[in-house]
Amino acid sequence: MGAYGFVAGLPLPLSGFTFRLWLSEGGVSLAVIGLTANIGLAYLLKFLWAPVLDQARPPFGLARFGRRRGWLLAIQPVLALSAVLLALSQPGVTPRLAVAAAALVAFLSASQDIVVDAWRIETFPERLQGAALAAYVWGYRAAMLVSGAGAIKGADILGWPGALLAVAALIALGPLLTLIAAEPATSGPRIVLGGLAARLRTAVLEPLAEFWARPGAATILAFIALFKLGEALAGVMTAPFYRSLGFDRAAIALANAPFSLIASIAGIALGGWLVARLGVGRALLWTGSVQTVAMAMYVGLAYAPGRVSMLIATVVAEAFAEGMADAAFLTYLSGLCAVAFTATQYALLSSLAAIALRTVGGLSGFLAEALGWKLFYLFAMFAALPAMAIMLRLLRRYPPAERQPAESPAA
């Protein structure tokens, strides 16, 4: 699970932070850099094709490996090739090709996430889901540092193409991991009788109807959509923010590498402990509050241009708080999924969680230009408050059900 988290996390900075830093070094405007957040719309819209990966047989004769592994073996080699295409592109010369390659990486990465999430939920018994999720997030965070800080530092030595080709080589290890993995016992092909209407109903409408029929469904969806709003606004602008304060690649890589990794692992561990100790609902309240307060570090950094110690403190605080919040939030999302619709419902919920980053986050460049860095990051802090208010309502009216370690056949 940790290895799957690693291969799933590698592509994200290639269409996110690392890509935006590459663009910012080329003198691209803040408005354009902010709009690159829309490259990752695939992470928002992945629920549209999740039913295909949930119901259809894998192509090219790969069904013999099983439904989950077969689809991974179809997706992962193409994902590695798209990362190579991005590495060989030249944003300063052919920006459209670079953006198209980054968008392809994001689409295939989102597709891989759909299948890996379903594999996790179907492979591990309920009592081990928390441990599996923690291992996944640890691997994911480590990978993001490799393709983020590692690629940035590698660009000093190998240039951007060489550094990104090294990341592509790591992504290419994905199919080998899938060949080693076991196919979940519950992931056999589903037979749906009838025509197109019956298949559409089973693949798309039934998962949505099942979720919408739950008490408080609208409130739950609103909370999921807004939980990452403040983080989305703040995160998209970090690369140009750091550069505007006079930090070079070495300083950015130093802050985002060993210190950030340790803080992230500690935050995830503490978040998982809070879930076990307090329950998912109260853990979300605590970790969400810490994540909101941690964004004040960005405001402090704006008053300390060029101070590497303040940069490290800011990155460490953000990584720790985000790790805590992710541990609780992803556990909450996993617990909302019905076993019959694992891939589709988790894709829908995780897509909804990314809606702030892929929509409002795209406007962050315009806001930063209009407000200046200090006011912009204050605004990002206040943008996190609506989710906190909804969270309090959820705890009072629709608290998360704490599942038992084992269920009877009747249940």
ABEGO torsion letter per residue (X at the ends): XAAAAAAAAAAAAAABAAAAAAAAAAGBBAAAAAAAAAAAAAAAAAAAAAAAAAABBBBGGAAAAEAAAAAAAAAAAAAAAAAAAAAABBAAABAAAAAAAAAAAAAAAAAAAAAAAAAAAAABBAAAAAAAAAAAAAAAAAAAAAABAAAAAAAAAAEAAAAAAAAAAAAAAAAAAAAABBBBAAABBBBBBEBAAAAAAAAAAAAAAAAAABBGAAAAAAAAAAAAAAAAAAAAAAAAAAAAAGBBAAAAAAAABAAAAAAAAAAAAAAAAAAAAAEAAAAAAAAAAAAAAAAAAAAAAAABBGBAAAAAAAAAAAAAAAAAAAAAAAAAAAAABBAAAAAAAAAAAAAAAAAAAABAAAAAAAAAAAAEAAAAAAAAAAAAAAAAAAAAAAAAABBBBBBBABBBAAX
